[in-house]
Amino acid sequence: MGKRLKDNISSAYIGAANQLRSLNAKRRIVAYVESYDDIYFWRTVLREFEDDNCYFQIMLPSRLQHLERGKKAVLMNLLTDKVGRDMIACVDADYDYLIQGATQTSKEILSNPYIFHTYAYAIENLQCYAPSLFDTCVMVTLNDHHIFDMQRYLEDYSRAIYPLFIWSIWFYRTPDYNKFTITDFLRIIMPGHFTIANAEHNISNVRQKVGKRIARFHKEYPDAKESYLKVKADLRRLGVTPETTYLYIQGHHLFDKVVVPMLNKVCVQLTQEREREIVQQSKHGTQQRNELTSYRNSVENISSMLKKNTAYRESEPFQRICQDMQEYFRLVL
């Protein structure tokens, strides 16, 4: 083997070895999350903070916990393994952010610099970020026709439930939280069967149910006005407004009972509209069948598109998460 060839091989080997050492030299930060669905969301957060010096490995709770999922599993994992600069937790906020230390879990989440939360109730709330819903419909149906103002509907829904939501947090900040549970709250704010034609009626119906329950609370807690107003002001400080209340209610309720039914109706109408266009514009039966087949194969699943929706990056809760990550790096570097 010639000297030049040996030198080239040696140089290539040294280069590859150096590159491998460089990868191994990167600092690994383990990020525990609650469930499979959380992995992609937290990847959209954490990738912004990866560089030549560190990377994140997002993991589920360990096998030692028998595939247990959820916030408690994640937090117990952290507490057992002594969370720190190279191991963090990324969890849904639930009510723990808004009740501001009223429970031990809430205190832990708010005070531990290695636990990160969504600020919004859960990742589902952010996936349903109101300004992004029209674009989600376009992704699903490949039809850019604006037939219903989904952002306005969700904001109107938020305004309707806002006064009762304050009561819900008021209760959860006291030992009497079981007198008005999240389940009780969700039962009242159910919007009912959605159609585009009855959208305003749904909001009116929710507003009426909310009003009845609030009137009842005024009678049962006549001295609560001052403390109620304090909670209202504090929630405003924490980012809850009448228009954004939907971000802070239970995520599965918002996703399954409010947003997906609305998107279903809108997307069905948009899909039918596109198919009528294909039928009208086709020159013969074969072209029509081919175009319809091609279009139907291109239509996406609504739930899948929502779960892939990343427009929440523009939302205030997401910006707060990023600020927390910046603080974390200032702390550990």
Contacts in CASP RR format, 6 or more apart in sequence:
PFRMAT RR
TARGET T0000
AUTHOR 0000-0000-0000
METHOD contacts of the structure
MODEL  1
MGKRLKDNISSAYIGAANQLRSLNAKRRIVAYVESYDDIYFWRTVLREFE
DDNCYFQIMLPSRLQHLERGKKAVLMNLLTDKVGRDMIACVDADYDYLIQ
GATQTSKEILSNPYIFHTYAYAIENLQCYAPSLFDTCVMVTLNDHHIFDM
QRYLEDYSRAIYPLFIWSIWFYRTPDYNKFTITDFLRIIMPGHFTIANAE
HNISNVRQKVGKRIARFHKEYPDAKESYLKVKADLRRLGVTPETTYLYIQ
GHHLFDKVVVPMLNKVCVQLTQEREREIVQQSKHGTQQRNELTSYRNSVE
NISSMLKKNTAYRESEPFQRICQDMQEYFRLVL
26 52 0 8 1.000
26 53 0 8 1.000
26 54 0 8 1.000
26 55 0 8 1.000
27 53 0 8 1.000
27 54 0 8 1.000
27 55 0 8 1.000
27 86 0 8 1.000
28 54 0 8 1.000
28 55 0 8 1.000
28 56 0 8 1.000
28 57 0 8 1.000
28 86 0 8 1.000
29 54 0 8 1.000
29 55 0 8 1.000
29 56 0 8 1.000
29 57 0 8 1.000
29 85 0 8 1.000
29 86 0 8 1.000
29 87 0 8 1.000
29 88 0 8 1.000
30 56 0 8 1.000
30 57 0 8 1.000
30 59 0 8 1.000
30 86 0 8 1.000
30 87 0 8 1.000
30 88 0 8 1.000
31 42 0 8 1.000
31 46 0 8 1.000
31 56 0 8 1.000
31 57 0 8 1.000
31 58 0 8 1.000
31 59 0 8 1.000
31 88 0 8 1.000
31 89 0 8 1.000
31 90 0 8 1.000
32 59 0 8 1.000
32 60 0 8 1.000
32 61 0 8 1.000
32 74 0 8 1.000
32 77 0 8 1.000
32 78 0 8 1.000
32 87 0 8 1.000
32 88 0 8 1.000
32 89 0 8 1.000
32 90 0 8 1.000
33 39 0 8 1.000
33 42 0 8 1.000
33 58 0 8 1.000
33 59 0 8 1.000
33 60 0 8 1.000
33 74 0 8 1.000
33 89 0 8 1.000
33 90 0 8 1.000
33 91 0 8 1.000
34 69 0 8 1.000
34 70 0 8 1.000
34 71 0 8 1.000
34 73 0 8 1.000
34 74 0 8 1.000
34 90 0 8 1.000
34 91 0 8 1.000
34 92 0 8 1.000
35 60 0 8 1.000
35 69 0 8 1.000
35 70 0 8 1.000
36 60 0 8 1.000
37 123 0 8 1.000
37 307 0 8 1.000
38 90 0 8 1.000
38 92 0 8 1.000
38 123 0 8 1.000
39 58 0 8 1.000
39 60 0 8 1.000
40 307 0 8 1.000
40 308 0 8 1.000
41 123 0 8 1.000
41 126 0 8 1.000
41 127 0 8 1.000
42 58 0 8 1.000
42 90 0 8 1.000
43 58 0 8 1.000
44 310 0 8 1.000
44 313 0 8 1.000
45 90 0 8 1.000
45 116 0 8 1.000
45 318 0 8 1.000
45 321 0 8 1.000
45 322 0 8 1.000
45 325 0 8 1.000
46 56 0 8 1.000
46 58 0 8 1.000
46 90 0 8 1.000
46 325 0 8 1.000
47 56 0 8 1.000
48 322 0 8 1.000
48 325 0 8 1.000
49 56 0 8 1.000
49 325 0 8 1.000
49 326 0 8 1.000
49 329 0 8 1.000
50 56 0 8 1.000
58 90 0 8 1.000
60 67 0 8 1.000
60 69 0 8 1.000
61 67 0 8 1.000
61 68 0 8 1.000
61 69 0 8 1.000
61 70 0 8 1.000
61 73 0 8 1.000
61 74 0 8 1.000
61 76 0 8 1.000
61 77 0 8 1.000
62 77 0 8 1.000
65 73 0 8 1.000
65 76 0 8 1.000
65 77 0 8 1.000
70 91 0 8 1.000
71 91 0 8 1.000
71 92 0 8 1.000
71 94 0 8 1.000
71 105 0 8 1.000
72 105 0 8 1.000
74 89 0 8 1.000
74 90 0 8 1.000
74 91 0 8 1.000
75 89 0 8 1.000
75 91 0 8 1.000
75 105 0 8 1.000
75 108 0 8 1.000
75 115 0 8 1.000
77 89 0 8 1.000
78 87 0 8 1.000
78 88 0 8 1.000
78 89 0 8 1.000
78 114 0 8 1.000
78 115 0 8 1.000
81 87 0 8 1.000
83 89 0 8 1.000
83 112 0 8 1.000
83 114 0 8 1.000
83 115 0 8 1.000
84 114 0 8 1.000
84 332 0 8 1.000
85 114 0 8 1.000
85 331 0 8 1.000
85 332 0 8 1.000
87 114 0 8 1.000
88 114 0 8 1.000
88 115 0 8 1.000
88 116 0 8 1.000
88 328 0 8 1.000
89 114 0 8 1.000
89 115 0 8 1.000
89 116 0 8 1.000
90 116 0 8 1.000
90 117 0 8 1.000
91 109 0 8 1.000
91 115 0 8 1.000
91 116 0 8 1.000
91 117 0 8 1.000
91 118 0 8 1.000
92 117 0 8 1.000
92 118 0 8 1.000
92 121 0 8 1.000
92 122 0 8 1.000
92 123 0 8 1.000
93 109 0 8 1.000
93 117 0 8 1.000
93 118 0 8 1.000
93 119 0 8 1.000
93 120 0 8 1.000
93 121 0 8 1.000
93 122 0 8 1.000
94 121 0 8 1.000
94 122 0 8 1.000
95 106 0 8 1.000
95 121 0 8 1.000
95 169 0 8 1.000
95 172 0 8 1.000
95 182 0 8 1.000
96 103 0 8 1.000
96 105 0 8 1.000
96 106 0 8 1.000
96 109 0 8 1.000
96 110 0 8 1.000
96 117 0 8 1.000
97 106 0 8 1.000
97 109 0 8 1.000
97 110 0 8 1.000
97 117 0 8 1.000
97 119 0 8 1.000
97 238 0 8 1.000
98 169 0 8 1.000
98 172 0 8 1.000
98 235 0 8 1.000
98 238 0 8 1.000
98 240 0 8 1.000
98 248 0 8 1.000
99 106 0 8 1.000
99 169 0 8 1.000
99 172 0 8 1.000
99 173 0 8 1.000
100 106 0 8 1.000
100 110 0 8 1.000
100 173 0 8 1.000
100 234 0 8 1.000
100 238 0 8 1.000
101 107 0 8 1.000
101 110 0 8 1.000
102 172 0 8 1.000
102 173 0 8 1.000
102 174 0 8 1.000
108 115 0 8 1.000
109 115 0 8 1.000
109 117 0 8 1.000
113 327 0 8 1.000
113 328 0 8 1.000
113 331 0 8 1.000
114 328 0 8 1.000
116 321 0 8 1.000
116 324 0 8 1.000
116 325 0 8 1.000
116 328 0 8 1.000
117 321 0 8 1.000
118 125 0 8 1.000
118 126 0 8 1.000
118 317 0 8 1.000
118 321 0 8 1.000
119 316 0 8 1.000
119 317 0 8 1.000
119 320 0 8 1.000
119 321 0 8 1.000
120 126 0 8 1.000
120 247 0 8 1.000
120 248 0 8 1.000
120 315 0 8 1.000
120 317 0 8 1.000
121 247 0 8 1.000
121 248 0 8 1.000
121 249 0 8 1.000
121 250 0 8 1.000
121 251 0 8 1.000
121 254 0 8 1.000
122 250 0 8 1.000
122 251 0 8 1.000
122 252 0 8 1.000
124 251 0 8 1.000
124 252 0 8 1.000
124 254 0 8 1.000
124 255 0 8 1.000
125 246 0 8 1.000
125 247 0 8 1.000
125 248 0 8 1.000
125 249 0 8 1.000
125 251 0 8 1.000
125 254 0 8 1.000
125 255 0 8 1.000
126 247 0 8 1.000
126 312 0 8 1.000
126 315 0 8 1.000
126 317 0 8 1.000
126 318 0 8 1.000
127 255 0 8 1.000
127 306 0 8 1.000
127 307 0 8 1.000
127 309 0 8 1.000
127 312 0 8 1.000
128 154 0 8 1.000
128 246 0 8 1.000
128 251 0 8 1.000
128 254 0 8 1.000
128 255 0 8 1.000
128 258 0 8 1.000
128 259 0 8 1.000
128 306 0 8 1.000
129 247 0 8 1.000
129 309 0 8 1.000
129 311 0 8 1.000
129 312 0 8 1.000
129 314 0 8 1.000
129 315 0 8 1.000
130 150 0 8 1.000
130 151 0 8 1.000
130 154 0 8 1.000
130 155 0 8 1.000
130 246 0 8 1.000
131 151 0 8 1.000
131 311 0 8 1.000
131 314 0 8 1.000
132 309 0 8 1.000
132 311 0 8 1.000
132 312 0 8 1.000
133 150 0 8 1.000
133 151 0 8 1.000
133 154 0 8 1.000
133 259 0 8 1.000
133 262 0 8 1.000
133 263 0 8 1.000
134 146 0 8 1.000
134 150 0 8 1.000
134 151 0 8 1.000
135 311 0 8 1.000
136 263 0 8 1.000
136 302 0 8 1.000
136 305 0 8 1.000
136 306 0 8 1.000
136 309 0 8 1.000
137 143 0 8 1.000
137 150 0 8 1.000
137 263 0 8 1.000
137 266 0 8 1.000
137 267 0 8 1.000
137 270 0 8 1.000
138 144 0 8 1.000
139 300 0 8 1.000
139 305 0 8 1.000
140 263 0 8 1.000
140 267 0 8 1.000
140 299 0 8 1.000
140 300 0 8 1.000
140 301 0 8 1.000
140 302 0 8 1.000
140 305 0 8 1.000
141 267 0 8 1.000
141 270 0 8 1.000
141 271 0 8 1.000
141 274 0 8 1.000
141 299 0 8 1.000
142 274 0 8 1.000
142 295 0 8 1.000
142 298 0 8 1.000
142 299 0 8 1.000
143 270 0 8 1.000
143 271 0 8 1.000
143 273 0 8 1.000
143 274 0 8 1.000
145 270 0 8 1.000
145 273 0 8 1.000
147 196 0 8 1.000
147 266 0 8 1.000
147 269 0 8 1.000
147 270 0 8 1.000
147 273 0 8 1.000
148 196 0 8 1.000
148 199 0 8 1.000
148 266 0 8 1.000
150 262 0 8 1.000
150 263 0 8 1.000
150 266 0 8 1.000
153 199 0 8 1.000
153 203 0 8 1.000
153 262 0 8 1.000
154 246 0 8 1.000
154 258 0 8 1.000
154 259 0 8 1.000
154 262 0 8 1.000
155 243 0 8 1.000
155 244 0 8 1.000
155 246 0 8 1.000
156 203 0 8 1.000
157 191 0 8 1.000
157 202 0 8 1.000
157 203 0 8 1.000
157 206 0 8 1.000
157 246 0 8 1.000
157 258 0 8 1.000
158 242 0 8 1.000
158 243 0 8 1.000
158 244 0 8 1.000
158 245 0 8 1.000
158 246 0 8 1.000
159 242 0 8 1.000
159 243 0 8 1.000
159 245 0 8 1.000
160 189 0 8 1.000
160 203 0 8 1.000
160 206 0 8 1.000
160 207 0 8 1.000
160 210 0 8 1.000
161 189 0 8 1.000
161 206 0 8 1.000
161 210 0 8 1.000
161 245 0 8 1.000
161 246 0 8 1.000
161 249 0 8 1.000
162 242 0 8 1.000
162 245 0 8 1.000
163 210 0 8 1.000
163 211 0 8 1.000
163 214 0 8 1.000
164 185 0 8 1.000
164 188 0 8 1.000
164 189 0 8 1.000
164 210 0 8 1.000
164 211 0 8 1.000
164 213 0 8 1.000
164 214 0 8 1.000
165 185 0 8 1.000
165 240 0 8 1.000
165 245 0 8 1.000
165 248 0 8 1.000
165 249 0 8 1.000
166 228 0 8 1.000
166 231 0 8 1.000
166 232 0 8 1.000
166 235 0 8 1.000
167 180 0 8 1.000
167 213 0 8 1.000
167 214 0 8 1.000
167 217 0 8 1.000
167 228 0 8 1.000
168 180 0 8 1.000
168 182 0 8 1.000
168 185 0 8 1.000
169 231 0 8 1.000
169 235 0 8 1.000
170 224 0 8 1.000
170 227 0 8 1.000
170 228 0 8 1.000
170 231 0 8 1.000
171 177 0 8 1.000
171 179 0 8 1.000
171 180 0 8 1.000
173 231 0 8 1.000
180 217 0 8 1.000
182 250 0 8 1.000
185 249 0 8 1.000
186 249 0 8 1.000
186 250 0 8 1.000
186 253 0 8 1.000
186 257 0 8 1.000
188 206 0 8 1.000
188 209 0 8 1.000
188 210 0 8 1.000
188 213 0 8 1.000
189 206 0 8 1.000
189 209 0 8 1.000
189 210 0 8 1.000
189 249 0 8 1.000
189 253 0 8 1.000
190 206 0 8 1.000
190 257 0 8 1.000
191 202 0 8 1.000
191 203 0 8 1.000
191 205 0 8 1.000
191 206 0 8 1.000
191 257 0 8 1.000
191 258 0 8 1.000
192 202 0 8 1.000
192 205 0 8 1.000
193 261 0 8 1.000
194 202 0 8 1.000
194 261 0 8 1.000
194 262 0 8 1.000
194 265 0 8 1.000
195 265 0 8 1.000
196 265 0 8 1.000
196 266 0 8 1.000
196 269 0 8 1.000
199 262 0 8 1.000
217 224 0 8 1.000
239 316 0 8 1.000
240 247 0 8 1.000
240 248 0 8 1.000
244 316 0 8 1.000
246 254 0 8 1.000
246 258 0 8 1.000
247 315 0 8 1.000
247 317 0 8 1.000
255 306 0 8 1.000
259 306 0 8 1.000
260 302 0 8 1.000
260 303 0 8 1.000
260 306 0 8 1.000
263 302 0 8 1.000
263 306 0 8 1.000
264 302 0 8 1.000
267 302 0 8 1.000
271 299 0 8 1.000
274 295 0 8 1.000
275 292 0 8 1.000
275 295 0 8 1.000
278 288 0 8 1.000
278 291 0 8 1.000
278 292 0 8 1.000
278 295 0 8 1.000
279 288 0 8 1.000
279 292 0 8 1.000
282 288 0 8 1.000
282 291 0 8 1.000
312 318 0 8 1.000
END
